[in-house]
Amino acid sequence: MAIDDATILEKLERLRSLTSCDFIALALLQEHAGCNRWQYVIGNSNDRYQQMVIKKDQGLAGSVLRLGRWVKLDDTHPKRHQERLHCPLMLAEQLQTAAVFPLMPIVSSQIRGLLFIGKREQTSFEHDELLAVQYNIDTLASYLFVAEGGDAHE
């Protein structure tokens, strides 16, 4: 099954509408940590994301890589203003609320990609919005791995 960039962007746009997010980014992680960047982006206000490298010790994406699970930063977090300053993508896109989810092949526990969602208004994520992401994450992961020439079942 051939998956192209347009299909992935269409799925991201659909997810953006389900979650009422202003911004969504998707990254496939490479073996060389210095190469990891956001490849698919919807709702960006500038192109600064193109210069950003995803690092284990920086921002929400780094927290996901360290912890191996999804994380969020919204108005329920007591130190959200301080934590936001450590997330380059939130600063560049002026996001007030964000969550990052790991993308993993079905039969592996290794994180192979990241999904970043964010809102420019200071609000919390609704339970249904987070469920929509979790419901669609496996499909997104399989599309991403097929598009990049990998096997979704590795």
C-alpha positions in Angstrom: 0.0 0.0 0.0 1.5 3.3 -1.1 1.1 6.2 1.3 2.1 9.6 0.2 2.7 12.9 2.1 -0.7 14.2 1.1 -2.4 11.2 2.8 -0.5 11.8 6.0 -1.3 15.5 6.0 -5.0 14.7 5.4 -5.0 12.4 8.4 -3.3 15.1 10.5 -5.8 17.7 9.4 -8.7 15.3 10.4 -7.1 14.8 13.8 -6.6 18.5 14.2 -10.3 19.1 13.7 -11.2 16.2 16.1 -9.0 17.7 18.8 -9.7 21.5 18.2 -5.9 22.0 18.1 -4.2 24.8 16.3 -1.0 22.9 15.6 0.0 19.4 14.9 3.5 18.0 14.1 4.7 14.5 13.3 8.2 13.2 13.3 9.8 9.9 12.4 12.8 9.3 14.6 16.0 8.3 13.0 18.8 6.2 14.5 21.0 9.2 14.7 19.6 11.5 17.4 21.0 14.7 15.8 18.8 14.2 12.7 15.3 14.1 14.3 13.1 16.8 13.1 9.4 17.5 12.6 8.6 16.3 9.1 4.8 16.8 8.8 3.3 20.0 10.2 -0.2 21.5 10.1 -1.2 24.9 11.5 2.2 26.4 11.8 2.5 30.1 12.0 6.2 30.2 10.9 8.9 27.8 9.6 11.1 27.8 12.7 10.2 24.2 13.4 12.3 23.2 10.4 15.5 24.3 12.2 14.6 22.4 15.4 16.2 19.1 16.4 14.3 16.9 18.8 16.5 16.1 21.8 15.9 13.8 24.8 16.7 16.5 27.3 14.6 19.3 25.9 10.9 20.1 25.9 7.8 17.9 25.9 9.1 15.7 23.0 12.3 15.0 25.1 10.1 14.0 28.1 8.3 11.5 25.9 11.6 10.0 24.7 12.8 9.7 28.3 9.6 8.4 29.9 8.3 6.3 27.0 4.7 7.6 27.4 2.6 10.6 26.3 2.8 13.8 28.2 0.8 17.0 28.3 1.3 20.6 29.4 -1.9 22.5 30.0 -3.6 24.7 32.6 -3.8 21.8 35.0 0.0 21.7 35.3 1.2 23.7 38.3 4.5 24.8 36.6 3.2 25.2 33.1 4.7 28.6 32.5 8.2 27.4 33.5 7.9 24.1 31.6 6.7 26.0 28.5 10.0 27.9 28.4 11.9 24.7 28.0 9.9 23.6 24.9 11.2 25.3 21.7 8.2 24.3 19.6 5.7 25.8 22.1 7.7 29.0 22.1 8.1 29.3 18.4 4.5 28.6 17.7 3.2 30.5 20.7 1.4 27.5 22.0 -0.1 27.6 25.5 -1.2 24.0 25.7 0.4 20.9 24.2 0.7 17.2 24.4 3.1 14.8 22.8 2.4 11.1 22.0 4.9 8.4 21.1 4.5 6.4 17.9 5.4 2.8 18.1 5.1 -0.1 15.7 2.4 -2.6 16.8 4.8 -5.3 17.9 7.5 -3.2 19.4 7.9 -1.0 22.5 10.6 1.2 20.8 9.5 4.8 20.1 9.8 5.3 16.3 8.1 8.7 16.0 6.3 11.5 17.9 3.0 13.3 17.5 2.8 16.8 18.9 -0.5 18.6 19.3 -1.0 22.1 20.6 -3.4 25.0 21.2 -2.6 28.7 21.2 -5.2 29.4 23.9 -4.6 28.6 27.5 -7.0 25.8 28.2 -6.9 22.1 29.1 -7.5 19.2 26.8 -10.9 17.7 26.9 -11.0 14.0 27.7 -12.6 13.3 24.2 -9.8 15.1 22.5 -7.1 12.9 24.1 -9.2 9.8 23.3 -9.4 10.9 19.7 -5.6 11.0 19.5 -5.2 7.7 21.3 -7.8 6.1 19.0 -6.0 7.4 15.8 -2.4 7.0 16.9 -1.8 3.4 15.7 -3.3 4.3 12.2 -1.1 7.4 12.0 2.0 5.4 13.1 1.4 2.7 10.4 0.9 5.4 7.7 4.1 7.1 8.8 6.2 4.0 8.8 4.9 2.8 5.4 5.4 6.3 3.9 9.0 6.3 5.1 9.6 2.9 3.6 9.5 1.0 6.9 7.2 -1.9 8.0 4.4 -0.9 10.3 4.7 -4.3 12.1 8.4 -4.3 12.8 
